[in-house]
């Protein structure tokens, strides 16, 4: 299965699309690990606290996942870090 990409209409960040179900699965796994971490590990690895599906609902610039457009060749540069974003169909 090919990874689907989308581009933020505000800052042009490219993200990979995940379903709400997949986001919830990732949150569950991440939070199980988070609960086992020491306070020092949490501060270093999870500066924003535990994981939530809400974090998949917007770009780092604050733009809603509903305002992303389809990815076009050339939107991403080599070395860009891709983050997950909800599928706007969800």
N, C-alpha and C positions, 0 to 999 in steps of 0.2 A: 504494500500500500504506500502510495506516495504522500509525503507530508504536504498539507495545504498551507499556503502562506497568505498573509494579508498585510496591508500597509496602512499605517495610521494616517488619516487625512489632515492631522494637525502638525505632527512633527516628522512624518515620513519614516518612523521606525517600522521595521519589518518584524512581524511576529508569526509564530506557527499556531495554527488553529487547533483547538481542542474542544471536544463536546463538554457540556456541563457535567455529564456523568464521569468522564475521564478526569476533569478538574477535581471533582469530589473524591475520586479514588486517590489522586495524588495528594490531596489535602490530608486524607486519612493516614496515608503512609508517612507523610512528612511530620504530622503531629504525633504519631507514635514515637518516632525518633526524637522529636523535640522534647517530649516528656521525659525521656531517658537522659537528656543532656544536663550537664552541670550548669550553674548560672553563668560561669565564665564562657562555656561553649555556646550557650544561648545568645549571650551578648555579642560574640564574634560571628557566629554562623547565622543567627536569626535576629538581626538588629531591629526588625519590624515586629517581632513577636511571632506567635504561632501562625500557621498558614490558614488562609480562608479562601473560599471560592470567590469572594468579593474582589480579591486581588487579581483574578483572571478577567474581571469585568471592565478594566480600564488600562490604558497604556500608562507608562511611567510619566507621561506628560499630563495625565488626567482625562484624556479623550476616551469616550465610551467605546466599547467593543462594537457597538451598533453603528459607529461612524467610521469603521475601517472600510477600505476598498480592496478589491481583488489585487493581488500582487502582480506587478509587471516586471519583466526582465529588466535588470538595471537598477531596481529599487534598493537592493542591498549591496554593500561593498564587502570585499574579502575582509574577514576578521570581525565583522559586525556580530554582536551577541544577539541571538534571537530569543525572545521571551514568549511564553504562552499567552494566548488571548482566547476568550470564548468565541465560538462560532456564532456569528450574528443571527443564524437561523434558530439558535437555542433561546 
